[in-house]
């Protein structure tokens, strides 16, 4: 009787161990691509013609002015969650709350500050690893561009390439169910310079 009871307890313990192991979840958040894998071209300053709307046409004196504008790119991320016994009714997702950008100059003597951008993005899990989440976001903030290249602005038609930068972005967040931290890192290239502008329209 004792041997039978001991054997039964052993079987139950092994079954519990297997069940627990089988229910363990593993998750991978990864950057699929940034800007379609292409270089981001960043115009340091956007030039345009400004007129005073409070003055009549006969008294207006058009003035060439410029502004620093942010640069955006399409981001594609994927969140894969696997593990036997996952309850299919639970909406597993990665909640991304910030993106930290680092910029490495092509000139080793030049350094740039990091940029942190708050986010409110969520990525649903895909057990088959086929679905992705895409959105467009700022990858070079206007304030960062002004601080880094404010002294390099040239008026048209003086166009030139200022720097080729290797950028790295780290997305940080948590799993909506387990609350475990999730992170993913991606890289892309940015070319900064004074590029041609349509002075009749800001942003072109």
MOWOMO-V827858 format. One line per field, one symbol per residue. phi: phi as a letter, one per 20 degrees, with the letter a starting at -180 (. if undefined). psi: psi as a letter, one per 40 degrees, with the letter a starting at -180 (. if undefined). burial: b if it has 9 or more other C-alpha atoms within 8 Angstrom, else e. A space follows every 50 residues. Layout:
phi: ???
psi: ???
burial: ???
This chain:
phi: .fffffffffffffffffffffefdcccdcefaclmndfeedfgcdebed cffedfgfdfcgcecbbedfddbedccccdccqfnfffeeffbededacd dccdffefedccffcddfccdccffcfemdecddbdbfdcfffffffecg edfcfgefdbeeaddedccdecabefeemffcbbcccbdcddaedgcefe bfnc
psi: ddddddddddddddddddddddeiiiihhihdihfeeiihhhhdihiihh iheeiiddehghhhiiihiihiihhhiihhhihiehheehghihhheihh hihhieheehiiiihhhiigiihiihdefdiihiihihehiddddddded eehhiifghihdihhhihhhhiaihddeeihiiihiiiihhhihihihee hie.
burial: eeeeeeeeeeeeeeeeeeeeebbebeebbbbebbbeeebbebbbbbbbbe eeeeeeeeebeeebeeebbbbbbbbbbbbbbbbeeeeeeeebbbbbbbbb bbbbbbeeeeebeebeeeeeeebbbbeeeeebeeeeebbbbbebbbeebe eebeeeeebebbbbbbbbbbbbbbbbeeeeebbbbbbbbbbbbbbebbbe ebee
